[in-house]
Amino acid sequence: MRRLRAVVAVALALGAATGASAYQPRVNYQLQCMGCHHADGAGEDGRVPSVRRSLVPFSALAAGRDFVMRVPGVAQAPLSDAEIAALLNWMARNLSDVPVPAGFVDYTAEEVAGARHRPLASVREARNLLLVRLSE
């Protein structure tokens, strides 16, 4: 029991010292998204799309918001709906080349819960349709 308390104390101290928390969107991005989308959200050409130019514009459309919450990385992430909402809002404000407009509607846990449990089957096609819609 003494050893368990010591381990817990060290873990808490390390977490406090680094400021790291599984609930911080920045940390969740590093743990869940950065491996594919890279530290700056740029992705990999031909493999993983960049979120830098698409997340904010997609978020302005109902179909775009639905898409963002249903892509496999979001739909299958081991995060709560609230953590995903916070993560998407953080990404929009911190990784986007497109400024977040004054009327930007934040993602909510309820919104995420209603969408993410219906993962997309045709991600590339859905994304291409959204890109066409945004260019019109």
C-alpha positions as CSV (number, residue, x, y, z in Angstrom):
1,M,0.0,0.0,0.0
2,R,2.9,2.4,0.8
3,R,4.4,1.7,-2.6
4,L,1.1,2.4,-4.4
5,R,0.8,5.7,-2.6
6,A,4.3,6.6,-3.6
7,V,3.6,5.7,-7.2
8,V,0.4,7.8,-7.2
9,A,2.2,10.7,-5.6
10,V,5.0,10.6,-8.2
11,A,2.5,10.4,-11.1
12,L,0.5,13.4,-9.7
13,A,3.7,15.4,-9.2
14,L,4.9,14.7,-12.8
15,G,1.5,15.6,-14.2
16,A,1.6,18.9,-12.2
17,A,5.2,19.6,-13.2
18,T,4.6,19.2,-16.9
19,G,1.2,20.7,-17.0
20,A,0.1,17.7,-19.0
21,S,-3.4,16.4,-18.6
22,A,-5.4,14.0,-20.8
23,Y,-8.1,16.7,-20.7
24,Q,-6.1,19.4,-22.3
25,P,-7.0,19.6,-26.0
26,R,-3.3,20.4,-26.9
27,V,-2.2,17.1,-25.2
28,N,-5.1,15.2,-26.8
29,Y,-4.0,16.5,-30.2
30,Q,-0.5,15.3,-29.5
31,L,-1.6,11.9,-28.4
32,Q,-4.4,11.2,-30.8
33,C,-3.9,13.3,-34.0
34,M,-0.4,14.5,-34.4
35,G,0.9,11.1,-35.6
36,C,-0.9,11.6,-38.9
37,H,-1.7,15.3,-39.1
38,H,1.7,16.3,-37.8
39,A,2.4,19.0,-35.1
40,D,1.1,21.8,-37.3
41,G,-2.0,20.1,-38.8
42,A,-0.4,20.0,-42.3
43,G,-1.0,16.3,-42.8
44,E,0.7,14.3,-45.6
45,D,0.0,15.0,-49.3
46,G,-2.0,12.2,-50.8
47,R,-2.4,10.4,-47.6
48,V,-3.7,12.6,-44.7
49,P,-5.4,15.8,-45.5
50,S,-4.3,19.1,-43.9
51,V,-6.7,20.6,-41.4
52,R,-5.1,24.0,-41.8
53,R,-7.2,25.2,-44.7
54,S,-10.3,23.0,-44.3
55,L,-11.4,22.7,-40.6
56,V,-12.7,26.2,-40.2
57,P,-14.5,26.4,-43.6
58,F,-16.0,22.9,-43.0
59,S,-17.2,24.0,-39.6
60,A,-19.3,26.7,-41.2
61,L,-21.4,24.2,-43.0
62,A,-23.8,21.7,-41.4
63,A,-22.5,19.0,-43.8
64,G,-18.9,20.0,-43.0
65,R,-19.4,19.8,-39.3
66,D,-21.0,16.4,-39.7
67,F,-18.1,15.3,-41.8
68,V,-15.5,16.5,-39.3
69,M,-17.1,14.6,-36.4
70,R,-17.5,11.4,-38.5
71,V,-14.0,11.0,-40.0
72,P,-12.4,7.8,-38.6
73,G,-9.9,9.5,-36.5
74,V,-12.6,11.4,-34.6
75,A,-15.3,8.7,-34.7
76,Q,-12.9,6.1,-33.3
77,A,-10.8,8.2,-30.9
78,P,-10.7,6.9,-27.3
79,L,-11.8,10.3,-26.1
80,S,-15.1,11.4,-24.6
81,D,-17.6,13.5,-26.7
82,A,-16.7,16.5,-24.5
83,E,-12.9,16.0,-25.1
84,I,-13.5,15.7,-28.8
85,A,-15.5,18.9,-28.9
86,A,-12.8,20.7,-27.0
87,L,-10.2,19.2,-29.3
88,L,-12.0,20.4,-32.5
89,N,-12.4,23.9,-31.0
90,W,-8.8,24.0,-30.1
91,M,-7.7,22.8,-33.5
92,A,-9.8,25.5,-35.2
93,R,-8.2,28.2,-33.1
94,N,-4.7,27.0,-33.1
95,L,-3.9,25.0,-36.3
96,S,-6.0,26.9,-38.9
97,D,-4.6,29.1,-41.6
98,V,-8.1,30.4,-42.0
99,P,-9.1,32.9,-39.2
100,V,-11.9,31.8,-37.0
101,P,-14.8,34.2,-37.8
102,A,-16.5,36.1,-35.0
103,G,-19.7,34.0,-35.4
104,F,-17.8,30.6,-35.2
105,V,-20.0,28.1,-33.5
106,D,-18.1,25.9,-31.1
107,Y,-18.5,22.1,-31.3
108,T,-20.4,20.7,-28.3
109,A,-20.3,17.4,-26.6
110,E,-24.0,16.8,-27.5
111,E,-23.3,17.6,-31.2
112,V,-20.3,15.2,-31.2
113,A,-22.3,12.5,-29.5
114,G,-25.0,12.7,-32.2
115,A,-22.5,12.4,-35.1
116,R,-19.4,10.4,-34.2
117,H,-21.2,7.1,-33.7
118,R,-22.0,7.1,-37.4
119,P,-18.5,6.8,-39.0
120,L,-18.1,7.7,-42.6
121,A,-17.5,4.9,-45.1
122,S,-16.4,7.1,-48.0
123,V,-14.3,9.7,-46.5
124,R,-12.4,10.9,-49.6
125,E,-15.6,11.3,-51.6
126,A,-17.4,13.2,-48.8
127,R,-14.4,15.5,-48.4
128,N,-14.2,16.2,-52.1
129,L,-17.9,17.0,-52.3
130,L,-17.4,19.5,-49.4
131,L,-14.4,21.1,-51.2
132,V,-16.5,21.5,-54.3
133,R,-19.3,23.1,-52.3
134,L,-16.9,25.5,-50.6
135,S,-15.5,26.6,-54.0
136,E,-18.9,27.5,-55.4
